[in-house]
Amino acid sequence: MAQYNVLTTLKENISLTRREACQVVGMLGLSFSAFGALCQNAFAKSIQISRGKTAMNLPPPVLDGNTSLEKAIKQRRTIRSFANKPLSLQQFSQILWAAQGITEDGGFKRAAPSAGALYPVDVYAVVGNNGVEDLDSGVYHYDPSSHSIKRTAHGDKRKDVAIASLRQAWMATAPVLFVVTAQYSRITVKYDDRGIRYAMIEAGHVGQNILLQCQALGLAAGIVGAFYDSKVAKAINAPRDHEPLIIMPAGCKG
Ligand SMILES: Cc1cc2nc3c(=O)[nH]c(=O)nc-3n(C[C@H](O)[C@H](O)[C@H](O)COP(=O)(O)O)c2cc1C
């Protein structure tokens, strides 16, 4: 009965914020995995409503999985071929959460460590045509605090990013390219020039989280460091001081 009420509430009131929904779940004593499963239909409805809009909430992450960390580390490889199949919105959400999601209950700390908890890193998702189920192609910026995305560019920009990456054509076949950027001023304010090193180290942590999360979900992912920074920044329509550091193509295994 309680679960039915949660589902009904979410379906009827899809503008419920994630924090509010979590409070409801907490009050009813539901586990987060049960909450995740219950919400899928409700969020699927919100996706349709969000089509054509510039921002949307993502389904909550699932906090348990079938693959051990050890297996994910053992099996991970850079993969450069992908099936012609979209990621589900749940998979897309899960990867963004693993990259930069808030993991501290009621707090602000994230999945990847950050020197001084200053978080100079951002994640953009370059979504191709039919790259994510029920999501328009475009470039989306991930907001960890609300676990939501906001569109920064319209249309399929994968080819532009692949060309900017020394014409690594395989990249344009990945349904999604996750671009990890750094805004150094957020961290050099405390650590001066050393903050640049810290931001780059942090981006590496984010990249490994993406690779291991994809491995754990049975997905394929790679990493690219060879690209012209300014051309990639232009393709994703990032602010001038968000410097691209790594690009992580991801999708279903080919
Ligand atoms: C910083 C960095 C940059 C990389 N750049 C590229 C790249 O531009 N293109 C590419 O195909 N692979 C790139 N790779 C992937 C490496 O080729 C790959 O990690 C290496 O061959 C080891 O294979 P594995 O990742 O499957 O263990 C990069 C890896 C790292 C860590």
The ligand as a Tripos MOL2 file, in Angstrom:
@<TRIPOS>MOLECULE
LIG
   31    33     1     0     0
SMALL
NO_CHARGES

@<TRIPOS>ATOM
      1 C1         45.1480   10.0530  -20.3790 C.3       1 LIG1
      2 C2         44.8000    9.0120  -21.4180 C.ar      1 LIG1
      3 C3         44.6030    9.3980  -22.7360 C.ar      1 LIG1
      4 C4         44.2190    8.4670  -23.6770 C.ar      1 LIG1
      5 N1         43.9450    8.8890  -24.9640 N.ar      1 LIG1
      6 C5         43.4760    8.0070  -25.8670 C.ar      1 LIG1
      7 C6         43.0990    8.4580  -27.1610 C.ar      1 LIG1
      8 O1         43.1670    9.6270  -27.4950 O.2       1 LIG1
      9 N2         42.6140    7.5370  -28.0320 N.ar      1 LIG1
     10 C7         42.4970    6.2210  -27.7050 C.ar      1 LIG1
     11 O2         42.0320    5.4500  -28.5500 O.2       1 LIG1
     12 N3         42.8490    5.7590  -26.4780 N.ar      1 LIG1
     13 C8         43.3320    6.6210  -25.5560 C.ar      1 LIG1
     14 N4         43.6520    6.1920  -24.2960 N.ar      1 LIG1
     15 C9         43.4540    4.7650  -23.9460 C.3       1 LIG1
     16 C10        44.7640    3.9810  -23.8830 C.3       1 LIG1
     17 O3         45.2100    3.7220  -25.1900 O.3       1 LIG1
     18 C11        44.5160    2.6760  -23.1050 C.3       1 LIG1
     19 O4         44.1200    2.9910  -21.7940 O.3       1 LIG1
     20 C12        45.7430    1.7930  -23.0780 C.3       1 LIG1
     21 O5         45.9820    1.2380  -24.3550 O.3       1 LIG1
     22 C13        45.6050    0.6560  -22.0670 C.3       1 LIG1
     23 O6         44.4970   -0.1600  -22.4110 O.3       1 LIG1
     24 P1         43.2570   -0.4140  -21.4340 P.3       1 LIG1
     25 O7         42.6490    0.9190  -21.0880 O.co2     1 LIG1
     26 O8         42.3220   -1.2750  -22.2230 O.co2     1 LIG1
     27 O9         43.7550   -1.1020  -20.2100 O.co2     1 LIG1
     28 C14        44.0710    7.0990  -23.3270 C.ar      1 LIG1
     29 C15        44.2920    6.7110  -21.9950 C.ar      1 LIG1
     30 C16        44.6300    7.6560  -21.0530 C.ar      1 LIG1
     31 C17        44.8100    7.2170  -19.6200 C.3       1 LIG1
@<TRIPOS>BOND
     1     1     2 1
     2     2     3 ar
     3     2    30 ar
     4     3     4 ar
     5     4     5 ar
     6     4    28 ar
     7     5     6 ar
     8     6     7 ar
     9     6    13 1
    10     7     8 2
    11     7     9 ar
    12     9    10 ar
    13    10    11 2
    14    10    12 ar
    15    12    13 ar
    16    13    14 ar
    17    14    15 1
    18    14    28 ar
    19    15    16 1
    20    16    17 1
    21    16    18 1
    22    18    19 1
    23    18    20 1
    24    20    21 1
    25    20    22 1
    26    22    23 1
    27    23    24 1
    28    24    25 2
    29    24    26 1
    30    24    27 1
    31    28    29 ar
    32    29    30 ar
    33    30    31 1
@<TRIPOS>SUBSTRUCTURE
     1 LIG1         1 GROUP 0 **** ****
